[in-house]
Amino acid sequence: TNEQTNDVPSLAGDYCTTGAVIASLGDAPAAARWYVEGGISQRSNGQALIGLAPGTYTIKFVDVDGYTTPADQSVTVEAGKDTKINATYVSK
């Protein structure tokens, strides 16, 4: 907050140079996880991975016993935006 004017600065625009990916896995089993190829941090259903530089990424999904793993997805991340994807684990 700017103490002189009591204004709250906007963090949009030029200040935000990274983006995020959010994966919705539908009615997935609790063990279902997703991650960006080459990364070690896994996320669960509905969680976001923030701080990604703009560019194209491959989203991969963790194998879960008794389910068919969703196919990899390619996503393009833009600065200041959330990229949302959907994937479905299918019971075998």
Legacy VTK file of the C-alpha trace (Angstrom):
# vtk DataFile Version 3.0
C-alpha trace
ASCII
DATASET POLYDATA
POINTS 92 float
0.000 0.000 0.000
1.232 3.475 -0.822
1.137 5.227 2.551
0.973 8.680 0.939
-2.205 8.038 -1.038
-3.531 4.860 0.616
-3.682 3.227 -2.832
-3.031 -0.445 -3.458
-0.824 -0.928 -6.527
-1.970 -3.282 -9.270
0.248 -6.337 -9.686
-1.084 -7.077 -13.147
0.636 -6.324 -16.406
4.381 -5.854 -16.492
4.881 -6.978 -12.908
3.798 -10.544 -13.581
6.296 -12.173 -15.929
5.367 -15.783 -15.168
2.252 -17.888 -15.540
0.636 -20.948 -14.018
-0.887 -24.296 -14.958
-3.912 -25.725 -13.143
-4.969 -29.314 -13.855
-8.467 -30.609 -13.212
-8.448 -34.400 -12.996
-12.192 -34.826 -12.591
-13.221 -37.686 -10.315
-9.656 -38.982 -10.072
-8.374 -41.356 -7.380
-6.594 -39.699 -4.441
-3.208 -40.952 -5.704
-3.572 -39.129 -9.053
-0.821 -36.566 -9.641
0.487 -34.437 -12.498
3.753 -32.614 -13.188
5.668 -30.651 -15.791
8.055 -32.889 -17.736
11.555 -32.517 -16.335
10.244 -31.194 -13.024
10.204 -33.032 -9.726
7.280 -31.270 -8.073
3.995 -33.169 -8.394
0.556 -31.636 -7.918
-2.814 -33.204 -7.165
-6.256 -32.573 -8.636
-7.018 -28.854 -8.904
-3.653 -27.631 -7.664
-1.703 -24.950 -9.518
1.944 -24.892 -10.492
2.937 -21.231 -10.447
6.033 -19.309 -11.500
6.425 -20.866 -14.943
8.235 -18.793 -17.552
6.193 -18.217 -20.714
6.599 -21.069 -23.167
5.388 -24.539 -24.082
5.443 -27.364 -21.542
4.481 -31.028 -21.513
2.213 -32.061 -18.665
2.610 -35.690 -17.570
0.469 -37.796 -15.268
1.508 -40.329 -12.632
0.424 -43.969 -13.090
-2.184 -45.172 -10.582
-2.912 -48.882 -10.082
-6.285 -49.875 -11.528
-6.584 -46.784 -13.764
-5.592 -45.832 -17.289
-3.217 -42.878 -17.108
-4.223 -39.790 -19.137
-2.133 -38.970 -22.191
0.531 -36.268 -21.927
-0.690 -32.778 -22.779
1.191 -29.883 -24.331
0.326 -26.452 -22.888
1.416 -22.928 -23.698
1.953 -20.709 -20.661
1.542 -16.946 -21.010
2.823 -14.311 -18.588
0.210 -13.237 -16.056
-2.268 -15.974 -16.977
-3.486 -19.297 -15.618
-3.546 -22.119 -18.165
-6.206 -24.683 -17.267
-6.226 -28.265 -18.503
-8.514 -31.241 -17.981
-7.537 -34.902 -17.828
-9.384 -38.066 -16.843
-8.176 -41.214 -15.114
-10.344 -44.123 -16.341
-10.944 -47.169 -14.157
-9.689 -50.394 -15.812
LINES 1 93
92 0 1 2 3 4 5 6 7 8 9 10 11 12 13 14 15 16 17 18 19 20 21 22 23 24 25 26 27 28 29 30 31 32 33 34 35 36 37 38 39 40 41 42 43 44 45 46 47 48 49 50 51 52 53 54 55 56 57 58 59 60 61 62 63 64 65 66 67 68 69 70 71 72 73 74 75 76 77 78 79 80 81 82 83 84 85 86 87 88 89 90 91
